Amino acid sequence: MKRRQFFTGSLAAGVGLWAARHVPAAETATTLKTGDAKMTFQQPPLPFEMNAMKPFLSEEQLKYHYGKHHAAYFKNLNGLVEGKPEAGMSLREVVVQSTGPVFNNAAQAWNHSFYWDCLSPQGGGEPQGDLAAALQRDFGSFAAFQKAMSEAAVKLFGSGWAWLAADKAGKLEIMPLGNADTPLKHAKEPVLTIDVWEHAYYIDFRNERPKYVEAFWKAANWEFAGKCYAAVK
């Protein structure tokens, strides 16, 4: 079942839909029953078909990454918070407030949901509008930003994420963060991310992380990133 396009209509509508997935008021943790199983946090559907990201990501890659790894974070999280106060929070609230295994699984659930929206079968090119101007202001040019972001993603030791994030004033920075860490823990708002956990690319790229990062730019969803940046200001 397809998920409706994340941002439609006017900018205001787009920001509202962004908030509906990425701010606490939206992710109600109302417990839903599926048969006998209770599910507090539910994995969102992909914003594209499983075979839509070829040649960047194969259907097999997405089946494992989304269908196995991402799904496991939600399953683990639900087991960890069952009967606890976190079960009544939004996913974002859990990420910000938790530590240890709860944080690891909540953050990975949230981070991956955000990552999928950073990709589009019609992606690539360069951002427009306020985000483009901010990249020019804070990095000197889009090319300079892209080079720095790619280097941060490639050089990050071990598993983690390369984030483009903004502070409350709209200043952009690149944040290479290990494991499940996220800008949300640092009072910054995510704008774009590259998942550099090996499970994100190993089926298609084996150990060639630089090739995966290079290919990412042809799929980057700048419309989504632009809406995320607009929501900060």
N, C-alpha and C positions, 0 to 999 in steps of 0.2 A: 504494500500500500504506500503510495507516494505521500511524502509530507509536502504540504503546501509551501510554495516559495516563501523563504524567510522574510523577505522585505518586498512589499508590493505597495503600489500607490505612491502617495506623497512622502516626503522626507519625514514628516511628523508621524505618519502611519508606520514608516519603516522603523523609526526610533522606538515607537511603542511596541512593535513586535520584537525588536531586539531586547527591550526591557522584559518582555514576557518570557524570555528564555534565560536571561543573564543577570537579572537582579532579583533580590530576595522575594519581593512581593509576588513574583510570577510563579516560582516553582513551589507550589503548594505541595506539602508532603502528605496530603490526604492518602490514607491507606486504601488501596484498591485490591479487591480479591480476584484472583485468577484461579478458578477451581477452589482447591483447598489452600493454595499458597497466597500469602499476603505479600504485596509488593508496595513498599513505601515510595521508592524512587524508581522511575521507569526510564529505560534507555530510549531516547528519541529516535525515530526513523532517520535514515540517511537523507540528506537533501537532494540526492540524485540516485539513479539506478545503480545497481552493483557493477554493471558493465560500462558505465558512462564515463569513467575516468581514464579509459585506455587512450593512448599508450602509456600515460604516466603511471597509473596503478591498474593492475589487472584485476579481474573479477576474483581470482583466487586470493590475491593479496587482501582485498577488501573483505572477503568472507572470513579470513582469519583475523584480520585486524579489528574490524567492526563486529563480526559475528562471534568471535571467540574472546579476544583480549578485552575490548571495550565492554562487552556484555558481562564478562567476569567481574569487572570492577563494580558494576551495579549489583550483581548477585552478592558479592562479598560485603559490600556496604550495607545492603539490606539485612544481612545476617548479623553484622556488627552492631547495628543501631536498633534492632528489634526490641521494643519495650523500653527504650531509653529516650531521654529528652530530644536527642538529635532526630528522632523519627518524626517529630512535629515541626522541624525546621525546613527551610528551603535548602536545596543542594548547595547553593552559594553560601548561605549562612554556615552550613556544616564545614565547608572548605575553609572559611575565614576563621572559625572558632576552634576547630579540632586540631588534634595532634596524633602522632602515632599511626596505627593501622587504619583508624577511621579517616584521618586526613589523607593518607596515601590513596585509599580507595575512592573517597569522595572527590579529591582533586583530580585523580585520573579519569573518573567518570565525567567531571565537568570539563576538564582540559580537552578530552577527545571530542565531546559534543561541540565545543568551540572550534576545534581543528577541522571537523567535517565542513563547517560553514565557511571556513577559510579557503575551501576548494570549490571549483566550479568547472563543468565541462566547457563553459564559455569563458573561462578565466584567462589570465595572462595580461600582457600589456602593462600599462602604468595607471596609477590612480589619478583621479581628477579632483578638482575643487579644493576644499579646505585641507584635505589630507595631503594632496600633492604640494600645496603651499607650505604646509608644516614640515614635510620631509625636506623640501628645499631649504627652509629656514634652519632646521636642526641638524641636517647632515650635509648641506651644501648642494646636493643634487640627488635626484632619484638614483642615478647610477652609483653614487657614493654610498647611499643607504643600502642598496641591493648588495653591493660588494661586502660591506660591513656585516650585514645580516647573514649572508652566506658564510662568511668566515666564522662568525659566532656559532652558527649551526654545525659546521664541519669540525671545528676545533673543540667543541664541548666534549669533555672527557666522559666516557661512559654513556649512560642513558639520560635523557632529559628533553628539554624544549628550548627553542630559540624564539623569544617573544619580541614583538614590537608592542610597546606599552606607552601609555600617556599618564601624566600626573593630572591633578585637578585643574591646573592652569592650561592643559593642553600640550605641554612640552613632551616631545617624543623621546624615547630611549630604547635601545636594544638590550634585552635582558636574557642572557643565556643561563638557564636555571636547571639544576640537576634533578633527576628522578621525577617526582610529582610536583615539584615546586611551581608556583604560579604567581604572576603579578598581584593577584588578589591578596596574597599574604603580605605584600609590601605596599599596600595602599595605592596600587596603580591599576589602571584599567587596561585589559588586553585589547589590542587592535588587530593583530595578526599573529599567527604562530606557525612554526614548523616543528613537527614531531620528529625527533631524532632518536627515539627508542629504536633499537634494531628491528623490533617486530613491525615497525611502520613501513619498512622497505626491503627486508631481507629476501623475500620471495622473488621480487622483481629486480632488485639491484645487488643482491648478495651483500658483500661487505663494502660496496662502493658508495659510501655515504655522500661524497662530493657529487656524484652523478645524480643521485636522488635529489639533493638540494638544488642542483642546477635545473632539473626537470620541474621542480615545484613551481618555479616562477611562471611556467606556461599554464599553470592551473590556478594560480593565486586569484582569489575572489576579491577584487578591489572594490566592488560595489558594497560587499559586506563590510570590509575593513573601513570604508568611508563612512558607513552608517554607524559603526562602532565608535569611530573618532568623533562624529557629530554628536553622539550621545554624551560624550565627556564634557563638551563645552556648554 
